[in-house]
Amino acid sequence: FEAKKIDWQSEKQSSRILVITTANLKGNATAWYKLNKREIKDMHDLIAKLTDEFVPPDLQERLGDQLYALKQKNCPNLEAYISRFREAIMQVTDMSELDKITYFTRGLVSPTPEEVQYRRCTTVSQAMKIALEYDRSHHIR
């Protein structure tokens, strides 16, 4: 909604946004909503109840473990490692940029992590870009 500049938190739009959102639920979320729709007042309520129902309480710890275990050597190439890392990191809600860079760098195949560290990246996106440049210029496999 934000991409289309629709204020999903507006009271004027609340019922419309709720209808649009719930119409796009899939699988278990659809079944859950059909059973609980009378109890849902607005989008904030929907988000809170969906979170309670479907997000495990230890999700952030699991994601941290997943990032720690993710290694480039277990992926076909650096691009696949970056893709998997991005998928996991998108779900993390509270991690500093430095920690993201650290997790990313730890999973790289040597000597790429040394190059990323040497270049003193300030964002994980910058670290990914440098790793890709280094990988391509040195044909690391």
LUMNUBA-296259 format. One record per residue: residue number from 1; chain; x, y, z of N, C-alpha, C, CB in turn. Coordinates in steps of 0.2 Angstrom, whole numbers, plus 5000, padded with zeros to 4 digits. Atoms other than C-alpha are relative to their C-alpha. Last residue first. Glycine has a CB too. Layout:
BEGIN
{site NUM; "A"; {X; Y; Z}; {X; Y; Z}; {X; Y; Z}; {X; Y; Z}} ...
//
This chain:
BEGIN
{site 141; "A"; {5005; 5005; 5001}; {5173; 4896; 4963}; {5001; 4995; 5006}; {5000; 4996; 4994}} {site 140; "A"; {5000; 5004; 4994}; {5183; 4912; 4963}; {4994; 4995; 5000}; {4999; 5004; 5007}} {site 139; "A"; {5003; 5006; 5002}; {5185; 4920; 4946}; {5000; 4994; 5006}; {5004; 4997; 4994}} {site 138; "A"; {4995; 5005; 4998}; {5196; 4934; 4953}; {4998; 4993; 4998}; {5001; 5000; 5007}} {site 137; "A"; {4993; 4998; 5003}; {5187; 4949; 4944}; {5005; 4994; 5002}; {5002; 5006; 5004}} {site 136; "A"; {5000; 4999; 5007}; {5170; 4941; 4946}; {5007; 5001; 4998}; {4995; 5005; 4997}} {site 135; "A"; {5001; 5006; 5003}; {5172; 4936; 4964}; {5001; 5000; 4993}; {4993; 4997; 5002}} {site 134; "A"; {4994; 5003; 4999}; {5179; 4953; 4969}; {5000; 4993; 4997}; {5001; 4999; 5007}} {site 133; "A"; {4995; 4997; 5004}; {5165; 4962; 4961}; {5006; 4996; 5000}; {5001; 5007; 5001}} {site 132; "A"; {5001; 5001; 5007}; {5152; 4951; 4968}; {5006; 5002; 4996}; {4993; 5002; 4998}} {site 131; "A"; {4999; 5007; 5000}; {5160; 4952; 4986}; {4999; 4998; 4993}; {4995; 4996; 5005}} {site 130; "A"; {4992; 5001; 5000}; {5161; 4971; 4984}; {5001; 4993; 4999}; {5003; 5003; 5006}} {site 129; "A"; {4998; 4997; 5006}; {5142; 4972; 4979}; {5008; 4999; 5000}; {4999; 5008; 5000}} {site 128; "A"; {5002; 5004; 5006}; {5137; 4961; 4993}; {5003; 5002; 4994}; {4992; 4999; 5000}} {site 127; "A"; {4996; 5006; 4999}; {5147; 4971; 5006}; {4998; 4995; 4994}; {4999; 4997; 5007}} {site 126; "A"; {4993; 4998; 5002}; {5139; 4987; 4999}; {5004; 4994; 5001}; {5003; 5006; 5004}} {site 125; "A"; {5000; 5000; 5008}; {5122; 4979; 5001}; {5007; 5002; 4997}; {4995; 5006; 4998}} {site 124; "A"; {4999; 5007; 5003}; {5127; 4974; 5019}; {4999; 5000; 4992}; {4994; 4995; 5003}} {site 123; "A"; {5007; 5003; 5001}; {5130; 4992; 5023}; {5001; 4993; 4997}; {4995; 5004; 4995}} {site 122; "A"; {5005; 4997; 4995}; {5145; 5001; 5030}; {4993; 4997; 5000}; {5000; 5008; 5000}} {site 121; "A"; {5007; 4999; 5002}; {5158; 4991; 5021}; {4996; 5003; 5006}; {4997; 4994; 4997}} {site 120; "A"; {5004; 4997; 4994}; {5176; 4993; 5027}; {4993; 5002; 4998}; {5004; 5006; 5003}} {site 119; "A"; {5004; 4995; 5003}; {5185; 4988; 5010}; {4996; 5004; 5005}; {4996; 4998; 4994}} {site 118; "A"; {4996; 4995; 5001}; {5197; 4977; 5020}; {4997; 5006; 4997}; {5005; 4997; 4994}} {site 117; "A"; {4998; 4997; 4994}; {5183; 4967; 5027}; {5005; 5006; 4999}; {5003; 4995; 5005}} {site 116; "A"; {5006; 4996; 4998}; {5175; 4964; 5010}; {5002; 5004; 5007}; {4994; 4995; 5002}} {site 115; "A"; {5001; 4994; 5005}; {5192; 4959; 5003}; {4994; 5004; 5003}; {4999; 4998; 4993}} {site 114; "A"; {4994; 4996; 4998}; {5196; 4947; 5018}; {4999; 5007; 4996}; {5007; 4997; 4998}} {site 113; "A"; {5001; 4996; 4994}; {5179; 4940; 5016}; {5005; 5005; 5002}; {4999; 4995; 5006}} {site 112; "A"; {5005; 4994; 5001}; {5182; 4936; 4997}; {4999; 5003; 5007}; {4994; 4997; 4998}} {site 111; "A"; {4998; 4994; 4996}; {5198; 4926; 5001}; {4995; 5006; 4999}; {5007; 5002; 4997}} {site 110; "A"; {4994; 4996; 5000}; {5190; 4914; 5007}; {5003; 5000; 4992}; {5006; 4997; 5004}} {site 109; "A"; {4994; 5004; 5001}; {5173; 4908; 5004}; {5006; 5004; 4999}; {4999; 4996; 4993}} {site 108; "A"; {4997; 5000; 5007}; {5159; 4919; 5011}; {5006; 4995; 5000}; {5003; 5007; 4999}} {site 107; "A"; {5002; 5006; 5004}; {5148; 4914; 5026}; {5004; 5000; 4993}; {4993; 5001; 4999}} {site 106; "A"; {4998; 5006; 4997}; {5157; 4925; 5039}; {4998; 4994; 4995}; {4997; 4999; 5007}} {site 105; "A"; {4993; 5001; 5001}; {5155; 4940; 5028}; {5003; 4993; 5002}; {5004; 5006; 5003}} {site 104; "A"; {4999; 5001; 5008}; {5136; 4939; 5027}; {5008; 4998; 4999}; {4999; 5007; 4997}} {site 103; "A"; {5003; 5006; 5002}; {5135; 4937; 5046}; {5001; 4998; 4993}; {4992; 5000; 5002}} {site 102; "A"; {4996; 5005; 4996}; {5147; 4951; 5050}; {4997; 4993; 4998}; {5000; 5001; 5007}} {site 101; "A"; {4994; 5000; 5004}; {5138; 4963; 5037}; {5005; 4994; 5003}; {5004; 5006; 5000}} {site 100; "A"; {5002; 5003; 5007}; {5121; 4959; 5045}; {5007; 4999; 4996}; {4995; 5005; 4996}} {site 99; "A"; {5001; 5007; 4999}; {5129; 4962; 5062}; {4998; 4997; 4994}; {4994; 4999; 5006}} {site 98; "A"; {4994; 5003; 4998}; {5136; 4979; 5057}; {4999; 4992; 5001}; {5004; 5003; 5006}} {site 97; "A"; {4997; 5001; 5007}; {5119; 4984; 5049}; {5007; 4996; 5001}; {5001; 5007; 4997}} {site 96; "A"; {4996; 4994; 5003}; {5112; 4981; 5066}; {5003; 4999; 4993}; {5005; 5002; 5005}} {site 95; "A"; {4993; 5002; 5001}; {5098; 4968; 5068}; {5004; 5006; 4998}; {5001; 4993; 4996}} {site 94; "A"; {4996; 4996; 4996}; {5080; 4970; 5074}; {5008; 4997; 5000}; {4998; 5000; 5007}} {site 93; "A"; {5003; 4993; 4998}; {5067; 4964; 5062}; {5005; 5004; 5004}; {4994; 4999; 5004}} {site 92; "A"; {4997; 4997; 4993}; {5075; 4950; 5053}; {4997; 5007; 5001}; {5007; 4999; 5000}} {site 91; "A"; {5005; 5002; 4995}; {5063; 4943; 5039}; {5002; 5002; 5007}; {4999; 4993; 5000}} {site 90; "A"; {5006; 4996; 5001}; {5072; 4952; 5025}; {4995; 4999; 5006}; {4997; 4998; 4993}} {site 89; "A"; {4999; 4994; 4997}; {5088; 4944; 5031}; {4994; 5005; 5000}; {5006; 5004; 4998}} {site 88; "A"; {5000; 5000; 4993}; {5083; 4927; 5027}; {5000; 5007; 5004}; {5006; 4995; 5002}} {site 87; "A"; {5007; 5003; 4998}; {5078; 4930; 5009}; {5000; 4999; 5008}; {4999; 4993; 4997}} {site 86; "A"; {5005; 4995; 5000}; {5093; 4941; 5007}; {4993; 4998; 5002}; {5000; 5003; 4993}} {site 85; "A"; {4999; 4995; 4994}; {5105; 4928; 5013}; {4995; 5005; 5000}; {5007; 5003; 4999}} {site 84; "A"; {5003; 5003; 4994}; {5097; 4915; 5001}; {5001; 5005; 5006}; {5004; 4993; 5001}} {site 83; "A"; {5007; 5001; 5001}; {5100; 4927; 4986}; {4997; 4997; 5007}; {4998; 4996; 4994}} {site 82; "A"; {5003; 4994; 4999}; {5117; 4931; 4991}; {4993; 5000; 5000}; {5003; 5006; 4995}} {site 81; "A"; {4999; 4999; 4992}; {5122; 4913; 4993}; {4997; 5007; 5001}; {5008; 5000; 5001}} {site 80; "A"; {5005; 5004; 4996}; {5114; 4910; 4976}; {5001; 5001; 5007}; {5001; 4992; 4998}} {site 79; "A"; {5007; 4997; 5001}; {5124; 4924; 4968}; {4995; 4996; 5004}; {4998; 5000; 4992}} {site 78; "A"; {5001; 4994; 4995}; {5140; 4918; 4976}; {4993; 5003; 4999}; {5005; 5005; 4998}} {site 77; "A"; {4996; 4994; 5002}; {5138; 4901; 4967}; {4999; 5006; 5005}; {4999; 5002; 4993}} {site 76; "A"; {4997; 5001; 5006}; {5131; 4883; 4969}; {5005; 5006; 4998}; {4995; 5000; 4994}} {site 75; "A"; {5004; 4997; 5006}; {5128; 4886; 4987}; {5003; 4999; 4994}; {4998; 5007; 5001}} {site 74; "A"; {5005; 5004; 5001}; {5135; 4876; 5002}; {4995; 5002; 4994}; {4996; 4999; 5006}} {site 73; "A"; {4997; 5006; 5003}; {5152; 4884; 5000}; {4994; 4995; 4999}; {5005; 4997; 5005}} {site 72; "A"; {4999; 5000; 5007}; {5143; 4901; 5002}; {5002; 4993; 4997}; {5005; 5005; 4998}} {site 71; "A"; {4993; 4999; 5002}; {5138; 4897; 5020}; {5000; 5000; 4992}; {5005; 4994; 5002}} {site 70; "A"; {5000; 4999; 5007}; {5122; 4899; 5029}; {5007; 5001; 4998}; {4995; 5006; 4998}} {site 69; "A"; {4999; 5006; 5003}; {5123; 4892; 5047}; {5001; 5001; 4992}; {4995; 4995; 5001}} {site 68; "A"; {4993; 5002; 4998}; {5125; 4909; 5055}; {5002; 4994; 4997}; {5000; 4999; 5008}} {site 67; "A"; {4995; 4996; 5003}; {5111; 4916; 5045}; {5007; 4998; 5002}; {4999; 5007; 5002}} {site 66; "A"; {5000; 5002; 5007}; {5099; 4901; 5050}; {5006; 5005; 4996}; {4994; 5002; 4997}} {site 65; "A"; {4997; 5007; 5001}; {5104; 4903; 5068}; {5001; 4998; 4993}; {4996; 4995; 5004}} {site 64; "A"; {4993; 4999; 4999}; {5100; 4922; 5067}; {5004; 4993; 5000}; {5000; 5002; 5008}} {site 63; "A"; {4997; 4997; 5005}; {5083; 4917; 5059}; {5008; 5002; 5001}; {4997; 5007; 4998}} {site 62; "A"; {5000; 5005; 5005}; {5079; 4905; 5072}; {5003; 5003; 4994}; {4993; 4997; 4998}} {site 61; "A"; {4994; 5004; 4998}; {5083; 4918; 5086}; {5001; 4994; 4994}; {4998; 4996; 5006}} {site 60; "A"; {4994; 4996; 5001}; {5071; 4930; 5077}; {5006; 4996; 5001}; {5000; 5006; 5004}} {site 59; "A"; {4999; 4999; 5007}; {5057; 4917; 5075}; {5007; 5004; 4999}; {4995; 5004; 4996}} {site 58; "A"; {4993; 5000; 5001}; {5057; 4912; 5093}; {5003; 5001; 4993}; {5003; 4994; 5003}} {site 57; "A"; {4997; 4995; 4996}; {5039; 4917; 5096}; {5008; 5001; 5000}; {4998; 4998; 5007}} {site 56; "A"; {4997; 5003; 4994}; {5034; 4908; 5081}; {5003; 5005; 5004}; {5005; 4994; 4998}} {site 55; "A"; {4993; 4998; 4999}; {5024; 4919; 5069}; {5002; 4997; 5006}; {5001; 5008; 5000}} {site 54; "A"; {4996; 5004; 5005}; {5007; 4911; 5063}; {5008; 5002; 5001}; {4999; 5003; 4993}} {site 53; "A"; {5002; 5007; 5002}; {4994; 4914; 5076}; {5005; 4997; 4996}; {4994; 5001; 4995}} {site 52; "A"; {5000; 5004; 4994}; {5001; 4929; 5086}; {4998; 4993; 4997}; {4994; 5002; 5004}} {site 51; "A"; {4993; 5000; 4997}; {5007; 4938; 5070}; {4999; 4994; 5006}; {5002; 5006; 5003}} {site 50; "A"; {4996; 5004; 5005}; {4990; 4935; 5061}; {5007; 4998; 5003}; {5001; 5003; 4994}} {site 49; "A"; {5003; 5007; 4999}; {4981; 4942; 5077}; {5004; 4995; 4995}; {4993; 5000; 4999}} {site 48; "A"; {4999; 5003; 4993}; {4992; 4957; 5078}; {4998; 4993; 5001}; {4997; 5005; 5006}} {site 47; "A"; {4993; 5001; 5000}; {4991; 4961; 5059}; {5002; 4997; 5007}; {5004; 5007; 4999}} {site 46; "A"; {4998; 5005; 5004}; {4973; 4959; 5059}; {5007; 4998; 5000}; {4998; 5002; 4993}} {site 45; "A"; {5003; 5006; 4997}; {4970; 4970; 5074}; {5002; 4994; 4996}; {4993; 5001; 5001}} {site 44; "A"; {4996; 5001; 4995}; {4981; 4984; 5066}; {4998; 4993; 5004}; {5000; 5006; 5005}} {site 43; "A"; {4994; 5002; 5002}; {4971; 4982; 5050}; {5005; 4998; 5006}; {5004; 5004; 4995}} {site 42; "A"; {4997; 4996; 5005}; {4954; 4984; 5058}; {5007; 4997; 4998}; {5002; 5007; 5003}} {site 41; "A"; {5003; 4994; 5001}; {4941; 4976; 5069}; {5003; 5004; 4995}; {5000; 5004; 5007}} {site 40; "A"; {4994; 4995; 5003}; {4945; 4958; 5068}; {4996; 5006; 4998}; {5003; 4997; 4994}} {site 39; "A"; {4996; 4997; 4995}; {4934; 4947; 5079}; {5005; 5005; 4998}; {5003; 4994; 5004}} {site 38; "A"; {5004; 4996; 4996}; {4921; 4943; 5066}; {5003; 5004; 5006}; {4994; 4996; 5003}} {site 37; "A"; {5001; 4994; 5003}; {4934; 4937; 5054}; {4996; 5005; 5004}; {4997; 5000; 4993}} {site 36; "A"; {4999; 4995; 4995}; {4940; 4923; 5065}; {4998; 5007; 4998}; {5007; 5000; 5002}} {site 35; "A"; {5002; 5002; 4993}; {4935; 4907; 5057}; {5000; 5006; 5005}; {5004; 4994; 5003}} {site 34; "A"; {5007; 5001; 5001}; {4936; 4914; 5039}; {4997; 4998; 5007}; {4999; 4994; 4995}} {site 33; "A"; {5004; 4994; 5000}; {4953; 4922; 5044}; {4992; 4998; 4999}; {5002; 5004; 4993}} {site 32; "A"; {5000; 4997; 4994}; {4960; 4905; 5049}; {4996; 5007; 5000}; {5008; 5002; 5002}} {site 31; "A"; {5005; 5004; 4996}; {4955; 4897; 5033}; {5000; 5003; 5007}; {5003; 4992; 5001}} {site 30; "A"; {5007; 5000; 5002}; {4963; 4910; 5023}; {4995; 4997; 5004}; {4999; 4998; 4993}} {site 29; "A"; {5002; 4993; 4998}; {4979; 4911; 5033}; {4993; 5001; 4998}; {5005; 5005; 4997}} {site 28; "A"; {5003; 5000; 4993}; {4980; 4892; 5031}; {4998; 5007; 5003}; {5006; 4998; 5005}} {site 27; "A"; {4999; 5006; 4995}; {4982; 4894; 5013}; {4997; 5000; 5006}; {5007; 4998; 5000}} {site 26; "A"; {4999; 5007; 5003}; {4982; 4911; 5005}; {5000; 4995; 5005}; {5006; 5000; 4996}} {site 25; "A"; {4997; 5005; 4996}; {4977; 4929; 5010}; {5000; 4993; 4997}; {4996; 4999; 5007}} {site 24; "A"; {4994; 5003; 5003}; {4973; 4940; 4996}; {5004; 4995; 5004}; {5005; 5006; 4998}} {site 23; "A"; {5002; 5003; 5006}; {4955; 4944; 5000}; {5006; 4997; 4997}; {4997; 5005; 4995}} {site 22; "A"; {5003; 5006; 4998}; {4960; 4948; 5018}; {4998; 4996; 4993}; {4994; 5000; 5004}} {site 21; "A"; {4995; 5004; 4997}; {4971; 4962; 5012}; {4998; 4993; 5001}; {5003; 5003; 5006}} {site 20; "A"; {4995; 5001; 5005}; {4959; 4970; 5000}; {5005; 4995; 5003}; {5003; 5006; 4997}} {site 19; "A"; {5004; 5004; 5005}; {4944; 4969; 5013}; {5006; 4998; 4994}; {4994; 5003; 4996}} {site 18; "A"; {5001; 5006; 4996}; {4955; 4976; 5027}; {4997; 4995; 4995}; {4996; 5001; 5006}} {site 17; "A"; {4994; 5003; 5000}; {4961; 4990; 5015}; {5000; 4993; 5003}; {5005; 5004; 5004}} {site 16; "A"; {4998; 5001; 5007}; {4943; 4995; 5011}; {5007; 4996; 5000}; {5001; 5006; 4996}} {site 15; "A"; {5004; 5006; 5002}; {4938; 4994; 5030}; {5002; 4998; 4993}; {4992; 5002; 5000}} {site 14; "A"; {4999; 5006; 4996}; {4952; 5005; 5035}; {4996; 4994; 4998}; {4998; 5001; 5007}} {site 13; "A"; {4999; 5005; 5005}; {4952; 5018; 5021}; {5000; 4993; 5004}; {5007; 5001; 4997}} {site 12; "A"; {5004; 5000; 5006}; {4944; 5032; 5031}; {5001; 4994; 4995}; {5001; 5006; 4996}} {site 11; "A"; {5007; 5002; 4998}; {4952; 5027; 5047}; {4995; 5000; 4994}; {4997; 5004; 5006}} {site 10; "A"; {5005; 4995; 5000}; {4969; 5029; 5039}; {4993; 4997; 5002}; {4999; 5004; 4993}} {site 9; "A"; {5002; 4999; 4993}; {4982; 5016; 5043}; {4994; 5005; 5001}; {5006; 5002; 5004}} {site 8; "A"; {5004; 5006; 4997}; {4983; 5009; 5026}; {4998; 5001; 5007}; {5004; 4994; 4999}} {site 7; "A"; {4999; 5000; 4993}; {4988; 5026; 5019}; {4996; 4995; 5003}; {4998; 5007; 5003}} {site 6; "A"; {5007; 5001; 4996}; {4989; 5023; 5001}; {5001; 4999; 5007}; {4996; 4993; 4997}} {site 5; "A"; {5001; 4994; 4996}; {5005; 5030; 4992}; {4992; 4999; 5003}; {5000; 5006; 4996}} {site 4; "A"; {5005; 4997; 5004}; {5005; 5015; 4979}; {4998; 5007; 5004}; {4994; 4996; 4999}} {site 3; "A"; {4997; 4999; 5006}; {5022; 5009; 4987}; {4995; 5004; 4995}; {5001; 4994; 4996}} {site 2; "A"; {4996; 4994; 5000}; {5014; 5012; 5004}; {5003; 5001; 4993}; {5006; 4999; 5005}} {site 1; "A"; {5004; 4994; 5000}; {5000; 5000; 5000}; {5004; 5006; 5000}; {4995; 5000; 5006}} 
//
